[in-house]
Amino acid sequence: MVEAIPISEDSLRVSKPIVSVDNLTITFETFDGKITALEDVSLEIREGDTLGIIGESGSGKTTLATAIMGMVAENGIVSGSVKVKGEEVTAAKISGEFYRKLKRKQKKMLYEKLLRIRWKDVSMVFQGSMNAFNPAYTIEKQIGEVFRIHTKLTDEQIRRKCVEVVESAGLNRSVLKAFPHELSGGMKQRAVIAMALSLSPSMIIADEPTTGL
């Protein structure tokens, strides 16, 4: 005999997506003509999801990752959209070539919105760790900046947080006083991972995160 088990409303309730990509196409204007990096990509990522994207070099994996971060290059032509927790971060009217046409006030508003989202809601471990850091500043200065922008911690609390995050990535606290060029490739990559984890974001994008480790 089959017994019907009642299903509660809570069990049917599905969490809202952290990231929604809707029919995203990105084409870049180059000296050799237009190159389509992404074509009609749609996906949703919710809390607890793990998604792996595979493809050959140049297939658009990094382009998708940077689009989720709202970092489409200015030679990009965008259709479709990317939303993070309902906030549009990439779309034709605000990204790529259209970004250049925005007025200064519009650019400032967009920058402030993306600043709230990056690192706190979605963070990224970039493929090239050297390119992720400003060579003119120490590791502590750059990881600390994440806390200064997104929290109300004191300078002393920020220093302690910086120590915590680098040690959680398997690094000695001494790396905080170093400049990026003074670290090995593996140490830089661990520092990038530490920075991505610093605010315990809702989602982490890892673009070849084990490079150099």
CORLIN-V169911 format. One record per pair of residues at least 4 apart in sequence whose ideal C-beta (glycine too) atoms are under 6 Angstrom apart, sorted by sequence separation. I is the first residue (numbers start at 1). J is the second residue. D is the distance in Angstrom with one decimal. If there is no record, write none. Layout:
BEGIN
((I,J,D) (I,J,D))
END
This chain:
BEGIN
((7,11,5.4) (45,49,4.9) (55,59,3.3) (60,64,5.8) (72,76,4.3) (91,95,6.0) (95,99,5.8) (102,106,4.0) (114,118,5.8) (117,121,4.7) (119,123,4.8) (137,141,4.1) (140,144,5.6) (147,151,5.0) (153,157,3.9) (171,175,4.9) (178,182,4.3) (183,187,3.9) (30,35,5.7) (66,71,4.2) (67,72,5.5) (83,88,5.4) (84,89,5.3) (90,95,4.8) (93,98,5.9) (102,107,5.0) (137,142,5.3) (153,158,5.0) (166,171,4.3) (178,183,5.6) (183,188,4.8) (45,51,5.8) (55,61,5.4) (126,132,4.2) (147,153,5.5) (27,34,5.1) (28,35,5.1) (81,88,5.7) (82,89,5.4) (53,61,5.4) (82,90,3.9) (180,188,6.0) (196,204,5.6) (27,36,4.7) (133,142,5.8) (166,175,5.9) (81,91,4.1) (163,173,4.7) (26,37,5.1) (147,158,4.6) (26,38,4.6) (25,38,5.9) (79,92,5.6) (24,38,5.7) (25,39,5.2) (68,82,5.6) (78,92,4.9) (144,158,4.9) (147,161,5.6) (162,176,5.6) (25,40,5.7) (67,82,5.3) (94,110,5.7) (23,40,5.5) (24,41,4.6) (78,95,4.6) (72,90,5.7) (78,96,4.8) (144,162,5.5) (23,42,5.6) (70,89,3.6) (77,96,5.7) (143,162,5.0) (171,190,5.2) (21,41,5.7) (22,42,5.6) (70,90,5.6) (76,96,3.3) (77,97,5.8) (170,190,5.9) (21,42,5.8) (169,190,4.4) (21,43,4.9) (38,60,4.6) (140,162,5.3) (37,60,4.4) (67,90,4.6) (72,95,4.4) (189,212,4.4) (20,44,5.2) (72,96,4.8) (169,193,5.2) (189,213,5.7) (38,63,5.6) (74,99,5.9) (169,194,3.9) (19,45,4.4) (37,63,4.2) (38,64,5.9) (74,100,5.7) (186,212,4.7) (17,44,4.1) (18,45,5.5) (119,146,5.1) (185,212,3.6) (186,213,5.2) (166,194,4.9) (17,46,5.1) (165,194,4.4) (120,150,5.2) (15,46,5.0) (15,47,5.2) (84,117,5.2) (165,198,4.8) (85,121,5.7) (139,175,5.6) (140,176,3.7) (26,63,5.8) (84,121,5.4) (139,176,5.3) (84,122,5.5) (138,177,5.9) (139,178,5.8) (138,179,5.8) (70,114,4.6) (135,180,5.4) (29,75,4.8) (28,75,5.3) (133,180,4.1) (28,76,5.5) (19,68,5.7) (150,199,5.8) (26,76,5.3) (27,77,4.6) (26,78,5.5) (139,191,5.3) (143,195,5.0) (146,198,5.2) (25,79,4.7) (25,80,5.6) (69,124,5.5) (24,80,3.8) (23,80,3.9) (22,80,5.4) (22,81,5.2) (129,188,3.9) (129,189,4.4) (132,192,4.9) (21,82,5.2) (20,83,4.5) (129,192,4.7) (19,84,5.7) (125,192,5.5) (125,193,5.4) (125,196,4.8) (123,196,4.3) (123,201,4.4) (120,199,5.1) (122,201,5.9) (119,199,5.3) (127,207,4.3) (120,201,6.0) (121,202,5.2) (122,203,4.9) (123,204,5.5) (124,205,4.3) (125,206,4.5) (126,207,5.9) (127,208,4.8) (125,209,4.4) (65,205,4.8) (65,207,5.1) (62,207,5.6) (18,202,5.0) (18,203,4.9))
END
